[in-house]
Amino acid sequence: MSSPKRVTGIGGIFIKCDNPESVRAWHKKHLGFNTDQYGTSFEWRHVDNPEKRGYSVWSTFANDTTHFAPSAKDFMMNLRVENLKWLLAELKKEGIEQIGEMQVYEYGKFAHIMDPERNKIELWEPFDEVYGAMVKDNVTK
């Protein structure tokens, strides 16, 4: 039996901004993002199952957010994973420290790690059907 895939795609990009609302409005006006108070979600289809939808998130945060901590960087990448619990165990064996506890929400499981440059990476095992129902009116296609 083969191991699950580690990362299956980009789950999202999060950036710190002086004025998150104006950055979201700029992206809506000039780039056509369908934004809400969190940003937008881009809908796509799974290559091996075109009937199945997936989502990648683009979101802005205030400069004083603690969500990126302990990283001091102005961005954070979110990566989609197939099996978060399994991946965290594998990363632990490889000496990669998990930051905080895994969190489970109705739309997916989340955990954080740091790369060698101290960039915080959010790992997301999405529950796409639930997430899609949540964001259906605010998707950029």
trRosetta pair geometry for C-beta under 8 A, 3 or more apart (Angstrom, degrees):
i j d omega theta_ij theta_ji phi_ij phi_ji
3 86 7.4 174 -165 160 91 135
3 90 7.8 81 -168 -80 141 145
4 82 4.2 -161 175 96 113 127
4 83 4.0 109 39 13 175 121
4 86 5.5 106 29 79 128 150
4 87 7.3 -85 85 -54 119 88
5 8 5.3 88 105 -76 136 86
5 81 7.6 -166 102 -159 80 58
5 82 4.5 104 56 -18 84 138
6 81 6.5 -51 166 -133 43 98
6 82 7.5 -23 -34 19 2 100
6 87 5.7 115 -140 -120 69 115
6 90 7.5 -106 -106 82 103 149
7 79 4.8 -43 -134 170 118 125
7 80 6.7 102 -165 73 69 56
7 81 5.8 -53 -103 -93 50 73
8 80 4.8 -66 65 106 92 103
8 81 6.4 141 4 -123 91 20
8 82 5.5 106 -42 -55 123 84
9 54 7.0 67 60 150 154 149
9 56 7.1 -99 137 -79 113 112
9 79 7.5 169 91 -159 33 66
9 80 4.6 5 61 43 78 124
10 13 7.2 1 174 -44 123 87
10 56 5.4 40 102 -131 87 129
10 77 7.1 -76 -140 -167 94 100
10 78 7.3 88 -178 80 63 66
10 79 6.4 -56 -118 -111 43 59
10 80 7.0 31 86 1 9 95
11 55 7.9 40 -153 99 65 69
11 56 6.1 -173 -169 -125 19 67
11 57 6.4 1 148 21 69 95
11 78 3.8 -85 83 124 106 98
11 79 5.6 111 4 -179 103 4
11 80 4.2 139 -67 -53 95 75
11 122 7.3 -102 75 98 132 98
11 124 4.3 121 -141 45 168 132
11 126 6.8 170 -127 -45 115 119
12 56 5.6 167 -78 -176 55 65
12 57 3.2 -15 -103 63 128 87
12 58 6.4 -163 -154 -65 84 34
12 59 6.5 15 177 6 131 100
12 77 7.6 163 87 -164 54 45
12 78 3.8 17 50 46 88 127
12 122 7.7 -19 60 72 104 125
12 124 7.6 50 11 0 104 153
13 56 8.0 30 -4 165 80 104
13 57 7.6 -170 30 95 47 63
13 58 5.5 1 59 -115 89 72
13 59 7.7 171 89 30 49 63
13 75 6.7 -19 -172 -167 86 112
13 76 7.9 157 -158 81 44 48
13 77 6.2 -18 -107 -112 66 63
13 78 7.2 -131 -58 21 28 85
14 57 7.7 11 -65 111 85 105
14 58 8.0 172 -81 -157 44 38
14 59 5.0 -14 -112 70 82 94
14 60 7.6 164 -159 -94 64 16
14 61 6.0 36 175 -14 104 116
14 67 7.5 -81 149 111 153 130
14 68 7.5 -165 105 -78 122 102
14 75 6.5 147 84 -162 57 60
14 76 4.5 -11 62 58 111 91
14 77 7.7 -158 25 -74 80 20
14 78 6.7 73 -15 -25 105 105
14 122 7.8 46 7 10 132 136
15 23 7.7 -121 90 154 119 157
15 59 7.8 170 26 90 64 49
15 60 5.9 -30 71 -114 83 64
15 61 7.0 -178 90 27 33 82
15 74 6.4 25 -158 144 74 84
15 75 4.9 -19 -103 -104 70 85
16 60 7.8 99 -132 -165 14 67
16 61 5.3 -45 -101 79 59 93
16 62 7.1 -6 -151 117 79 22
16 63 4.9 86 171 -108 112 52
16 65 6.3 -146 -108 29 98 112
16 68 6.9 -67 -53 -11 115 149
16 74 4.4 -107 42 -155 110 74
16 75 7.1 -119 6 -65 79 44
17 20 4.6 134 63 -80 123 58
17 22 7.9 -163 155 60 134 81
17 23 4.5 -99 -134 -13 159 149
17 60 4.8 -13 5 -164 133 114
17 61 7.0 138 18 66 80 41
17 62 7.0 -64 65 -111 69 31
17 63 6.7 -113 80 -51 24 78
18 63 6.0 14 -92 -32 45 126
19 22 4.1 23 117 24 121 113
19 23 6.4 149 90 -18 69 86
20 23 5.7 -60 -147 38 33 111
20 24 6.2 33 157 -19 68 105
20 60 3.7 159 -145 124 93 118
20 61 6.2 -120 -90 116 136 1
20 62 5.7 -81 -20 -67 121 59
21 24 5.8 -55 -150 36 30 110
21 25 6.3 29 152 -18 65 108
21 60 7.9 -156 -44 89 26 142
22 25 5.4 -51 -143 39 36 113
22 26 6.2 42 154 -25 66 102
23 26 5.7 -48 -146 32 31 114
23 27 6.5 29 155 -15 63 105
23 60 5.0 144 81 -106 127 153
24 27 5.9 -58 -151 39 31 109
24 28 6.3 34 151 -22 65 107
24 33 7.4 -112 -163 96 65 135
24 35 4.5 157 -179 179 103 157
24 39 6.2 -129 -111 -107 111 52
24 60 5.5 -124 -53 15 93 135
25 28 5.5 -53 -147 35 32 114
25 29 6.2 26 158 -15 67 108
25 35 7.4 -122 -74 65 36 148
26 29 6.0 -59 -145 41 27 106
26 30 5.8 -12 172 14 66 117
26 31 8.0 44 130 5 66 100
27 30 6.7 -66 -121 54 21 87
27 31 4.9 -37 -161 43 63 120
27 33 4.3 10 135 16 101 137
27 35 6.5 99 83 -51 106 135
27 40 7.7 -138 120 0 129 127
27 58 7.7 -145 169 125 162 136
28 31 7.5 -16 -49 56 8 75
28 32 7.3 16 -162 -149 38 9
28 33 5.0 -83 -85 69 53 83
28 34 7.2 86 -125 -102 92 19
28 35 4.7 -95 -70 15 112 115
32 140 7.0 120 122 -147 81 112
33 39 7.6 -57 169 179 137 66
33 40 4.6 -147 -175 -14 101 154
33 58 6.9 -92 -132 77 137 135
33 140 5.2 -51 -140 -84 56 144
34 40 5.5 117 67 -127 60 122
34 138 5.5 -175 126 -159 100 51
34 139 6.2 18 70 78 136 25
34 140 4.6 178 20 -78 90 71
34 141 8.0 14 -1 4 134 68
35 39 6.0 -64 -134 -165 93 27
35 40 5.0 -78 -91 -54 60 98
35 138 7.1 17 -178 -163 13 107
36 39 7.4 -15 54 46 65 24
36 40 7.3 125 12 -85 72 58
36 138 4.4 -36 -23 -127 119 153
38 57 7.9 -46 138 -163 111 117
38 59 5.4 -39 163 -123 74 115
39 57 6.4 89 86 178 130 84
39 58 4.9 -150 166 100 128 60
39 59 3.4 -130 -11 -100 146 56
39 60 5.8 147 -83 3 102 70
40 57 7.5 169 91 -151 41 55
40 58 5.4 2 57 56 83 98
40 59 7.9 -172 27 -74 44 61
40 138 6.3 -137 -125 157 66 88
40 139 7.2 111 -175 -140 87 25
40 140 4.6 42 164 -19 137 116
41 55 4.5 -6 -180 -167 117 120
41 56 7.0 150 -160 73 65 35
41 57 5.2 -29 -103 -97 76 68
41 58 7.8 -180 -87 20 29 68
41 131 7.6 177 -139 156 159 106
41 135 4.5 38 22 154 144 158
41 138 6.7 83 21 107 93 83
41 139 5.2 -48 80 -113 92 72
41 140 7.0 169 77 19 37 79
42 55 6.6 144 70 -156 47 61
42 56 4.7 -16 56 60 103 90
42 57 7.7 -157 16 -72 75 21
42 58 7.0 56 -21 -11 103 104
42 139 7.2 114 -121 -168 18 78
42 140 5.2 -39 -95 72 69 96
42 141 7.6 139 -151 -90 62 36
43 53 5.7 -29 -160 -161 101 114
43 54 7.5 138 -157 75 52 42
43 55 5.8 -28 -98 -98 55 77
43 132 7.4 75 -114 -122 110 100
43 139 4.7 28 -28 -177 113 133
43 140 7.6 176 8 70 77 45
43 141 5.6 -20 48 -93 109 86
44 53 7.3 132 73 -158 34 64
44 54 5.3 -31 71 67 85 91
44 55 7.4 160 23 -89 76 29
44 56 7.0 24 4 -2 119 101
45 49 7.9 -137 173 97 86 54
45 50 4.7 30 162 -147 137 61
45 51 7.6 82 -149 7 112 10
45 52 6.8 115 -158 74 69 54
45 53 6.3 -52 -99 -104 59 49
45 54 7.0 131 -128 17 10 88
46 49 4.5 10 87 58 124 81
46 50 6.8 -139 68 -79 64 27
46 52 4.4 -1 15 79 125 109
46 53 7.7 -121 -14 -75 85 4
46 54 5.7 103 -61 -26 79 117
47 50 7.5 12 -140 -72 20 74
49 52 4.3 34 109 10 112 118
52 128 7.0 79 177 89 92 151
53 128 5.9 179 90 163 74 124
53 132 5.4 84 91 -96 135 145
54 80 7.3 15 -168 -116 124 168
54 126 7.3 113 -146 75 81 149
54 128 5.6 -70 -108 -116 52 141
55 126 7.0 -177 50 -159 93 161
55 128 6.4 159 5 -133 94 89
55 131 5.7 -134 32 123 143 127
55 132 6.5 -178 -40 -80 127 75
55 135 6.8 100 -134 60 157 146
55 139 7.4 -97 -119 -122 111 108
56 80 7.9 -89 -94 -34 79 121
57 78 6.5 7 53 54 109 146
58 140 8.0 -15 29 23 121 140
61 65 4.1 -22 163 -27 123 156
61 67 6.1 -120 -133 43 155 130
61 68 7.4 165 80 -30 157 107
62 65 5.3 134 65 -43 71 87
63 74 7.9 -26 -124 -128 78 95
65 68 6.2 80 100 2 106 92
66 69 4.8 -25 -170 0 70 128
67 76 7.3 -115 120 8 95 157
68 71 5.0 -80 158 69 90 103
68 73 6.5 -126 171 67 135 74
68 74 7.9 5 -162 -127 177 16
68 75 7.8 130 -119 98 139 12
68 76 4.9 -154 -114 -50 94 124
68 120 5.4 169 -167 39 63 137
69 120 7.5 57 84 -51 13 153
70 99 6.9 -146 10 -136 96 136
70 114 7.3 -32 62 -80 98 136
70 118 7.6 -79 107 -165 89 101
70 120 7.1 140 50 -71 53 117
71 76 6.9 142 61 -91 148 97
71 114 6.7 172 -67 -120 97 101
71 118 5.5 153 -118 149 76 78
71 119 5.7 53 -128 -139 141 28
71 120 3.8 -125 -12 -17 130 97
72 118 7.0 16 23 128 84 127
73 76 7.2 134 87 -68 111 65
73 118 7.2 159 -28 108 107 83
73 119 5.4 8 -1 -113 159 75
73 120 7.3 -163 42 16 112 81
75 119 7.8 -10 83 -146 82 109
76 119 7.4 163 -118 179 58 82
76 120 5.2 -26 -123 82 110 96
76 121 7.2 175 -169 -102 81 29
76 122 6.0 61 152 -12 117 105
77 119 7.2 32 14 153 102 122
77 121 5.6 -19 72 -123 91 79
77 122 7.2 -166 98 32 43 77
78 121 7.7 148 -101 -172 29 61
78 122 4.3 -26 -108 76 78 109
78 123 7.7 175 -159 -81 62 13
78 124 5.4 28 178 -12 106 126
79 121 6.2 3 2 180 113 109
79 122 7.2 162 20 84 64 55
79 123 5.7 -25 68 -111 91 61
79 124 6.9 167 80 25 38 82
80 124 5.6 -45 -103 78 52 93
80 125 7.6 101 -164 -105 62 31
80 126 6.0 -37 -131 -4 103 111
81 84 5.3 110 85 -81 130 68
81 87 5.2 -67 -173 -10 145 161
81 123 5.1 12 -12 -172 134 101
81 124 6.7 147 17 68 83 38
81 125 5.3 -54 76 -76 87 76
82 87 7.7 126 54 -44 72 120
82 125 7.1 6 124 -122 11 96
83 86 4.1 24 115 26 118 119
83 87 6.2 147 87 -20 66 89
83 125 6.6 52 -121 -113 17 136
84 87 5.7 -59 -142 39 30 110
84 88 6.2 31 161 -21 67 105
84 102 6.5 133 137 -138 126 130
84 109 4.6 -147 34 103 154 126
84 110 7.7 -91 -132 -81 158 9
84 111 5.9 144 -174 7 118 117
84 123 5.9 141 -126 129 100 115
84 124 7.7 -58 -81 179 127 10
84 125 3.9 -110 -26 -24 109 125
85 88 6.1 -54 -149 33 27 110
85 89 6.8 26 153 -17 60 106
85 102 7.2 13 -89 -103 70 174
85 109 7.6 -36 -40 149 80 163
86 89 5.8 -60 -156 35 32 111
86 90 6.5 29 151 -17 67 107
87 90 5.6 -55 -148 38 35 112
87 91 6.1 34 155 -19 68 106
87 123 6.7 -155 100 -173 140 151
88 91 5.7 -53 -143 38 31 111
88 92 6.3 38 154 -24 63 104
88 98 5.8 28 -150 -80 108 135
88 102 6.6 -85 -51 -66 163 124
88 111 5.7 -13 -84 103 125 172
88 123 7.7 178 -68 75 88 155
89 92 5.7 -51 -150 31 30 115
89 93 6.8 34 151 -19 61 102
90 93 5.7 -53 -156 32 34 113
90 94 6.6 23 150 -10 65 110
91 94 5.5 -64 -150 44 35 109
91 96 3.9 -63 176 64 96 125
91 98 7.1 107 96 -62 126 86
91 113 6.4 -85 172 -96 155 150
92 95 7.8 70 -177 -54 30 13
92 96 6.7 -86 -72 62 30 71
92 98 7.0 -30 -76 -20 95 105
96 113 5.5 11 164 -152 114 134
97 113 6.9 144 82 -139 50 79
97 114 7.0 -2 69 30 95 100
98 101 7.9 62 135 -106 124 24
98 102 7.6 -41 -173 -52 143 79
98 111 5.8 -42 -149 177 113 118
98 112 6.9 108 -169 73 66 54
98 113 6.0 -56 -110 -86 48 80
99 111 7.9 139 55 172 65 71
99 112 4.1 -52 63 99 106 107
99 113 6.3 168 1 -99 92 24
99 114 6.3 85 -43 -32 125 93
99 120 6.7 -58 34 -133 161 103
100 103 7.9 -8 132 -33 120 101
100 111 7.5 -170 83 -148 86 65
100 112 5.9 44 40 40 107 113
101 111 7.7 -88 142 -116 29 88
102 109 6.0 4 178 -178 110 103
102 110 6.9 159 -159 81 62 43
102 111 4.4 -35 -102 -76 77 107
103 109 7.1 163 85 -157 46 55
103 110 4.8 -14 60 61 94 97
103 111 7.4 164 17 -74 67 55
104 108 7.9 -130 -145 123 55 31
104 109 5.0 -19 -104 -105 75 81
104 110 7.8 -177 -78 21 32 70
105 108 6.2 8 61 54 91 53
105 109 7.7 175 25 -84 65 33
105 110 7.2 21 5 -2 105 110
106 127 7.0 -100 150 63 48 145
106 130 5.4 -140 144 172 86 148
107 126 6.8 -25 158 -152 75 75
107 127 5.4 -147 -160 56 32 97
107 130 4.8 -148 -101 107 63 109
107 131 4.1 97 -158 -78 111 82
107 134 6.0 -47 -85 1 136 149
108 124 5.4 31 145 -173 145 89
108 125 5.6 174 -165 86 92 53
108 126 4.2 -45 -93 -118 136 41
108 127 5.0 -160 -70 4 63 76
108 130 7.8 -172 -36 69 68 117
108 131 6.5 12 -27 -56 110 124
109 124 7.3 152 79 -155 52 45
109 125 4.2 5 51 51 102 107
110 122 6.1 -18 -159 -172 103 101
110 123 6.8 146 -154 79 49 58
110 124 5.5 -8 -100 -101 78 70
110 125 7.9 -145 -63 25 38 69
111 122 7.6 153 80 -157 33 56
111 123 4.9 -15 63 57 82 108
112 120 5.7 -9 -168 -171 117 101
112 121 6.7 151 -154 78 64 48
112 122 5.5 -31 -97 -101 82 60
112 123 7.1 -173 -85 13 28 81
113 120 7.6 154 83 -154 33 56
113 121 5.3 -19 66 61 81 101
113 123 6.7 41 3 -23 101 115
114 118 5.8 -12 -172 -133 121 43
114 119 6.8 144 -157 68 66 38
114 120 5.8 -39 -98 -97 73 54
114 121 7.1 159 -104 13 21 84
115 118 7.3 -80 69 -5 64 12
115 119 4.8 -3 38 54 111 93
115 121 6.0 76 -35 -25 96 120
126 131 5.7 -41 -168 -9 109 149
127 130 4.4 17 114 29 112 116
127 131 6.1 140 80 -19 64 92
128 131 5.5 -59 -136 44 32 109
128 132 5.7 37 163 -25 69 108
129 132 5.8 -52 -144 34 25 113
129 133 6.7 25 156 -17 59 105
130 133 5.9 -57 -154 35 31 110
130 134 6.6 31 149 -21 64 107
131 134 5.6 -58 -153 34 34 114
131 135 6.3 -2 162 7 70 112
132 135 6.5 -74 -139 51 27 88
132 136 6.2 59 160 -74 65 82
132 139 8.0 14 -143 -74 71 139
133 136 6.0 -12 -143 -33 28 115
135 138 5.2 -86 -166 64 77 89
135 139 5.7 101 132 -65 99 86
136 139 6.5 -35 -152 -15 25 118
